[in-house]
Amino acid sequence: MTYQLTVVYGQPDDPAAFDAHYESTHAPLAAKVPGLLAYTSHKADPAPDGSPADHYLVATLTFADRESFQSGFGGPEGQAAARDVPNFATGGASLLSGEVTTYV
C-alpha cells in the first residue's frame, strides 16, 4: 500500500512569480519531508476549447503509508512546507490525501 498527497493549485495572480517561488523555494522544502518516496508535479494544459484550465499545477507526493505521511508532515520539514504555501499560492490550493489503488 502507498499513501498519496495531491495538491491542486488554482490559477495564480502572477504565474511567473508562482513558478519562480515553487521551483526555488517550495519544491526544495517539500522534497525534504521525511518518508517521501516520490514527488512529481505537472502544469495543466488548456481545456480543449483553448480556455485556461481550472487549476494551474498539480503536485503528487507519495509515502509508504498513512503513518509515514502523518509523521513527515507533522515534523518540522513538513510544517515548513505547509507554512510556505500562502507565500505563492495566490490562486489557492486544495489538498487531497488517501491510500493509493493501482489499476495498471
C-alpha positions as CSV (number, residue, x, y, z in Angstrom):
1,M,0.0,0.0,0.0
2,T,1.1,3.6,-0.7
3,Y,-0.3,6.8,0.5
4,Q,-0.6,9.9,-1.6
5,L,-1.0,13.7,-1.0
6,T,-2.2,15.5,-4.1
7,V,-2.1,19.3,-4.1
8,V,-4.1,21.1,-6.7
9,Y,-3.1,24.8,-7.1
10,G,-5.5,27.3,-8.6
11,Q,-4.5,29.8,-11.3
12,P,-2.1,32.3,-9.6
13,D,-2.3,36.0,-10.0
14,D,1.3,36.0,-11.4
15,P,2.3,32.7,-13.0
16,A,5.9,33.7,-13.4
17,A,6.2,34.6,-9.6
18,F,4.4,31.3,-8.7
19,D,6.9,29.3,-10.9
20,A,9.9,31.1,-9.5
21,H,8.9,30.5,-5.9
22,Y,7.8,27.0,-6.5
23,E,11.0,25.9,-8.2
24,S,13.4,27.8,-5.9
25,T,11.8,27.6,-2.5
26,H,8.7,25.4,-2.2
27,A,9.7,22.3,-4.1
28,P,13.1,22.1,-2.2
29,L,11.2,22.5,1.1
30,A,8.7,19.8,0.2
31,A,11.4,17.4,-1.0
32,K,12.9,17.4,2.5
33,V,9.8,15.9,4.1
34,P,10.9,12.7,5.8
35,G,9.4,9.5,4.4
36,L,8.7,11.0,1.0
37,L,9.2,8.3,-1.7
38,A,8.3,10.3,-4.8
39,Y,7.4,13.9,-5.6
40,T,6.1,14.9,-9.1
41,S,4.2,17.9,-10.5
42,H,2.7,18.9,-13.7
43,K,1.1,22.1,-15.1
44,A,-2.4,21.8,-16.5
45,D,-2.8,22.2,-20.3
46,P,-5.6,24.4,-21.6
47,A,-9.1,23.0,-22.0
48,P,-10.0,21.5,-25.4
49,D,-11.5,24.8,-26.4
50,G,-8.3,26.7,-25.5
51,S,-9.5,28.3,-22.3
52,P,-7.3,28.1,-19.3
53,A,-7.7,25.0,-17.1
54,D,-9.4,25.5,-13.7
55,H,-6.1,24.6,-12.0
56,Y,-2.5,25.6,-12.6
57,L,-0.3,22.9,-11.2
58,V,-0.8,19.5,-9.6
59,A,1.8,18.1,-7.2
60,T,1.8,14.5,-6.1
61,L,3.7,13.3,-3.0
62,T,3.9,9.6,-2.3
63,F,4.6,7.9,1.0
64,A,4.8,4.2,2.0
65,D,1.7,4.5,4.2
66,R,-0.5,6.9,6.2
67,E,1.8,6.8,9.2
68,S,4.8,7.9,7.2
69,F,2.7,10.8,5.7
70,Q,1.4,11.9,9.1
71,S,4.9,11.7,10.6
72,G,6.5,13.5,7.7
73,F,4.1,16.4,7.7
74,G,3.9,16.5,11.4
75,G,7.6,17.2,11.7
76,P,9.5,20.5,11.2
77,E,10.2,19.8,7.5
78,G,6.5,19.1,6.7
79,Q,5.4,22.1,8.7
80,A,7.8,24.4,6.9
81,A,6.5,23.3,3.5
82,A,2.9,23.8,4.7
83,R,3.6,27.3,6.1
84,D,5.2,28.2,2.7
85,V,2.0,27.6,0.6
86,P,0.4,31.1,1.3
87,N,3.6,32.7,0.1
88,F,3.0,31.9,-3.5
89,A,-0.4,30.1,-4.0
90,T,-2.5,33.2,-4.7
91,G,-5.0,31.0,-6.6
92,G,-5.5,28.8,-3.6
93,A,-4.5,25.2,-3.0
94,S,-6.7,22.1,-2.4
95,L,-5.2,19.1,-0.6
96,L,-6.4,15.6,-1.2
97,S,-4.9,12.6,0.6
98,G,-5.6,8.9,0.8
99,E,-4.4,5.4,0.1
100,V,-3.5,4.7,-3.5
101,T,-5.2,2.0,-5.6
102,T,-3.3,0.9,-8.7
103,Y,-5.2,-0.5,-11.6
104,V,-2.5,-0.9,-14.3
